[in-house]
């Protein structure tokens, strides 16, 4: 079904209809709808070929696709970023860090960098050699990761080569150092936990928006030609350390990040984009997760990446 298969009909009658060839959505027409009105699509409408452009990426779609097979791409952040990297590599795109042995934390531990503090910290460290206190970073095997100068320079080199940076944020709940106030990459290994030093809190919309803004400013200063695509990971919390149920905590955690991203996008920064992977999983696909209720089904990941390619990839 093409865009032409949809039509909008307004009259003086108190009804407003959105039509496709096989479905009609009718709304009360007596309310003022403003100059730009976008109604919720029906389930049938979401199955149309044009649904992605009309109902999902509208307002975020770039003027033209800008990733081709020669474009240097770096993706890191939540583990959903790994799905993006794997798909691009499988389809012969030029993804830096194809081998996880590359001596950079954003490649080796990229899927552990899920909060905006950790992502920003890696960029500040790489570009500005911002001092870091040892003992704040933990690898996936609970090892302490040190801010090594060789790794910093390798990370800076990698970023300076990057033409498109894909950053996936995932959590607004963080463990933090009570001494410095800095956030940890992930939760604290049990053998290392110290109640006098280690704290837990929910970050705010304002804090995350400021971190995202600082990420963009670093791009402007050090890699101004690089495009940034932000995504929000649809993978929910495994657990919350707040005294509420995990389902509610996850809703709050994702909502904070989504609002922060919306605030960022409203600023209309040059060469900064948003891809709605979160919305696709949460609002479009039926029963999107496997039995663990956390990881998206492979067919949906493949579909999301096909839609990503439709918007951003020229080949």
Residue pairs with C-beta under 8 A, 6 or more apart in sequence:
1 20
1 21
1 48
1 49
1 50
2 49
2 50
3 50
3 53
3 54
5 20
5 21
5 48
5 50
6 18
6 19
6 20
6 45
6 48
6 50
6 54
7 18
7 19
7 20
8 17
8 18
8 19
9 16
9 17
9 18
9 19
10 16
10 29
11 29
13 29
14 28
14 29
14 30
15 26
15 27
15 28
15 29
16 26
16 27
16 28
16 29
16 33
17 24
17 25
17 26
17 27
18 24
18 25
18 26
18 27
18 39
18 41
18 45
19 25
20 44
20 45
20 48
22 44
23 42
23 44
23 45
25 39
25 40
25 41
25 42
25 45
27 39
38 55
38 58
41 51
41 54
41 55
45 51
45 54
45 55
46 55
46 284
48 54
52 307
52 310
53 61
56 276
56 279
56 280
56 284
56 307
57 275
57 276
57 307
57 311
60 265
60 273
60 274
60 275
60 276
61 311
62 273
62 311
62 312
64 314
65 311
65 312
65 313
65 314
66 164
66 227
66 312
66 314
67 73
67 93
67 164
67 312
67 313
67 314
68 313
68 314
68 315
69 92
69 93
69 94
69 315
70 94
71 93
71 94
71 163
71 164
72 94
72 96
72 161
72 162
72 163
72 164
73 88
73 93
73 94
73 95
73 96
73 162
73 163
73 164
73 165
73 166
74 95
74 96
74 97
74 106
74 158
74 159
74 162
74 164
74 165
74 166
75 81
75 82
75 84
75 85
75 88
75 95
75 110
75 165
75 166
75 167
75 168
76 106
76 107
76 110
76 111
76 113
76 119
76 166
76 167
76 168
77 110
77 111
77 113
77 114
77 119
77 166
77 167
77 168
77 169
77 170
77 231
77 233
78 111
78 113
78 114
78 168
78 169
78 170
78 171
78 233
78 235
79 111
79 114
79 170
79 233
79 235
80 168
80 170
80 231
80 233
80 234
80 235
80 277
81 110
81 111
81 166
81 167
81 168
81 231
81 233
82 110
82 111
83 301
83 304
83 305
84 166
84 168
84 231
84 305
84 308
85 95
85 97
87 301
87 302
87 305
87 308
88 95
89 95
89 98
91 309
93 313
96 102
96 107
96 158
96 161
96 162
97 104
97 106
97 107
97 110
97 158
100 107
100 108
101 108
102 108
102 154
102 158
103 150
103 151
103 154
104 151
104 154
104 155
104 158
105 113
105 122
105 137
105 145
105 151
105 155
106 113
106 122
106 155
106 158
107 158
108 139
109 137
109 139
109 140
109 145
109 185
112 118
112 139
112 140
112 185
112 186
113 119
113 122
113 185
114 169
114 170
114 171
114 185
114 186
114 233
115 169
115 170
115 171
115 172
115 173
115 174
115 183
115 185
115 203
116 169
116 172
116 203
116 207
116 208
116 211
116 212
116 215
116 257
116 260
117 174
117 182
117 183
117 203
117 211
118 183
118 184
118 185
119 167
119 169
119 211
119 215
120 211
120 214
120 215
120 218
121 130
121 132
121 182
121 183
122 155
123 159
123 215
123 218
124 130
124 214
124 218
125 132
125 147
125 152
125 155
126 152
126 155
126 156
126 159
127 156
127 159
127 218
127 221
127 222
128 218
129 152
132 147
132 182
133 177
133 179
133 180
133 182
134 144
134 146
134 147
135 144
136 177
136 180
136 182
136 184
136 185
137 144
137 145
137 146
137 147
137 184
137 185
138 144
138 145
138 184
138 185
138 186
138 188
138 189
138 192
139 145
142 189
142 191
142 192
144 192
145 185
159 165
159 222
159 223
160 222
160 223
162 223
162 226
163 225
163 226
163 227
164 226
164 227
164 228
164 229
164 312
165 219
165 223
165 226
165 227
165 228
165 229
166 228
166 229
166 231
167 215
167 228
167 229
167 230
167 231
168 230
168 231
168 232
168 233
168 277
169 208
169 212
169 230
169 231
169 232
169 233
169 257
169 261
170 232
170 233
170 235
170 257
171 237
171 253
171 257
172 202
172 203
172 208
172 252
172 253
172 254
172 256
172 257
173 200
173 201
173 202
173 203
173 237
173 240
173 241
173 242
173 249
173 253
174 183
174 184
174 200
174 201
174 202
174 203
175 183
175 184
175 186
175 187
175 188
175 198
175 199
175 200
176 182
176 183
176 184
176 198
176 199
176 200
176 201
177 183
177 184
177 197
177 198
177 199
178 196
178 197
178 198
178 199
179 197
183 203
184 198
187 241
188 198
200 241
202 242
202 252
202 253
202 256
203 256
204 256
205 256
205 259
205 260
205 263
208 256
208 257
208 260
209 259
209 260
209 263
209 264
212 230
212 260
212 261
212 264
213 264
213 267
215 228
216 228
216 264
216 269
216 272
219 226
219 228
225 271
226 271
227 271
227 272
227 273
228 271
228 272
228 273
229 273
229 274
229 275
229 312
230 261
230 264
230 265
230 272
230 273
230 274
230 275
231 274
231 275
231 276
231 277
231 278
232 254
232 257
232 258
232 261
232 277
232 278
233 277
233 278
234 277
234 278
234 280
234 281
234 282
234 288
234 296
235 294
235 295
235 296
236 246
236 247
236 250
236 254
236 293
236 294
237 246
237 249
237 250
237 253
238 294
239 246
240 246
240 249
240 250
240 253
242 249
254 278
258 278
261 274
264 272
265 272
265 274
273 312
275 308
275 311
275 312
277 304
277 308
280 300
280 303
280 304
280 307
281 288
281 296
281 300
281 304
282 288
285 296
285 300
285 303
287 297
288 296
288 297
288 300
289 295
289 296
289 297
290 296
290 297
296 304
